[in-house]
């Protein structure tokens, strides 16, 4: 479960970074599609949050000695 959260977090954070770069390169086209820097920042922060939750789940698994 923790590995899944970490992998999903990396994917979402990478999508946020790529979207931020696309918004920087072609802001007009992205704004027409409804994508702004707000969307990129939410994806980036959400992805990092998922990575953090994956680390917390792994730590809890290690301390409890059982799998969730």
Buried (B, 14 or more C-beta within 10 A) or exposed (E): EBEEBBEBBBEBBEBBBEBBEBBEEEEEEBEEEEBEBEBBEEBBEBBBBBBEBBBEBBEEBEEEEEEE
